[in-house]
Amino acid sequence: MDYAGMNTMQKTIIHKLSEKTNRNYFYIKRDDLIDFSFGGNKARKAEKFKEDIVAKKADAIVTYGSSESNHCRVIANMARSLGLKCYIISPEEKYEETYNSKMIRMFGARIIKVPIDEVSTTIDNLLERFKKECKPYFIPGGGHGNFGTDAYVDAYNEIKEYEVEHDFTFDYIFLASGTGTTQAGLICGQILNKDFDRKIIGISIARNKEKGEGVIIESIRDYLCKDINDYLHCVNFNDEYTLSGYNKHNDKILNVIKKVLLKDGIALNTTYTGKAYYGMLEYIKKNNIMDKNILFLNTGGLPLFFDDMKGLIK
Ligand SMILES: *Cc1c(COP(=O)(O)O)cnc(C)c1O
C-alpha cells in the first residue's frame, strides 16, 4: 500500500536569510519544502500518523479543521493517495472558500459542517456509526498528539545535526504556534538532548499565553511520560503578536511577507508564518537581542499565501 511522494524520515534544509535586524544572524529551516501536498508541519506530522494508519489497516480517516486548514488539506490528500475514505468535520461558522478548502474537495473528502459546539459530539457519533461498518481512524485537529509531537522531536534532532556539522549553535528558535504540538515536539527534543542554553519561542497565532502554555505542557508530559516541573522554563509561548485572533493581520505583517519574498524568495502567509516572522522581529527589537544565531522554523502553509495575494497587491 505504498505510494509516491511521501517518504518517511525526510530531512529539511536549513539556510541563511538576508535578514539583519539588530545585527543578528538569521537562518531558516524549510519544513515548507517537505515534498508531499505543499509541505509544512502538517505534512511532517501526517507522515507519523500514516505509519500507524497503515499498521492498523484503517479504511477511513476522520479529522477536524476549518476551511483554511493546512492539516485537513494534507490529510485529505494522504487519504486519497492511500485509497482511504476521508471525513472532515468543519465548524460552519466562518466557513469560506480557500485554496485549501477547494483542494480538500478535489481530493474527494466529505466535509461535514456543524456548529462549533457540536463538533465533538458529531465526531463521537460518526466514529461510533463507522465502527459498525468499517475501520475508521481519528486524527485530532492539527495533528495534535504524540505522533505530531514525535515528528518535531525528529525536526529538533535535524537541527542538532546541522549544528554539529557547522560547528555552531542557535541561540534562539522561533516558530508559529497554534495548537502548540510543533513547539512541544521541539521542547521535548531540547529536554531529551539537555540543551538548556537555547530558547525556543513560539509566537502565538491566536491563543492566549495561559491556554497555549497549558496545552504545550500537557503535550510534553504526555510524550515524555514524566513529571516535567523542572522544565517549565523551556515553555515560552508569546501572545503579544496575535493581533486579537486567528487570521487577523495588519499592514506590517503584509510588508514583512513582501520583504521576505522579494529578498529571499520565500512565501510566508498572514495566518501563520508571516505573523510569526513579524512577531520574531518585534520580540528581538523589544528584548534587545543582538549578535545571536537565530533560527526561524518555516512551518509552511503555502496555499494560504495565494489567499493572501488580494491583500499583498493593492
Ligand atoms: C498548523 C500550523 C501551525 C501551528 O502548528 P501547531 O503544531 O498547531 O502549533 C504553524 N504554521 C502552519 C503553516 C500551520 O499550518
The ligand as an SDF file (V2000), in Angstrom:
LIG
                    3D

 15 15  0  0  0  0  0  0  0  0999 V2000
   -0.9070   24.3680   11.9270 C   0  0  0  0  0  0  0  0  0  0  0  0
    0.1750   25.3140   11.5740 C   0  0  0  0  0  0  0  0  0  0  0  0
    0.9890   25.8870   12.5690 C   0  0  0  0  0  0  0  0  0  0  0  0
    0.8040   25.6250   14.0340 C   0  0  0  0  0  0  0  0  0  0  0  0
    1.2600   24.3480   14.3900 O   0  0  0  0  0  0  0  0  0  0  0  0
    0.8730   23.7460   15.8080 P   0  0  0  0  0  0  0  0  0  0  0  0
    1.6320   22.4880   15.8900 O   0  0  0  0  0  0  0  0  0  0  0  0
   -0.6070   23.5220   15.7900 O   0  0  0  0  0  0  0  0  0  0  0  0
    1.2390   24.7390   16.8470 O   0  0  0  0  0  0  0  0  0  0  0  0
    2.0030   26.7370   12.1680 C   0  0  0  0  0  0  0  0  0  0  0  0
    2.1960   27.0100   10.8650 N   0  0  0  0  0  0  0  0  0  0  0  0
    1.4340   26.4990    9.8930 C   0  0  0  0  0  0  0  0  0  0  0  0
    1.6910   26.8800    8.4940 C   0  0  0  0  0  0  0  0  0  0  0  0
    0.3890   25.6210   10.2110 C   0  0  0  0  0  0  0  0  0  0  0  0
   -0.3760   25.1080    9.2360 O   0  0  0  0  0  0  0  0  0  0  0  0
  1  2  1  0
  2  3  1  0
  2 14  2  0
  3  4  1  0
  3 10  2  0
  4  5  1  0
  5  6  1  0
  6  7  2  0
  6  8  1  0
  6  9  1  0
 10 11  1  0
 11 12  2  0
 12 13  1  0
 12 14  1  0
 14 15  1  0
M  END
$$$$
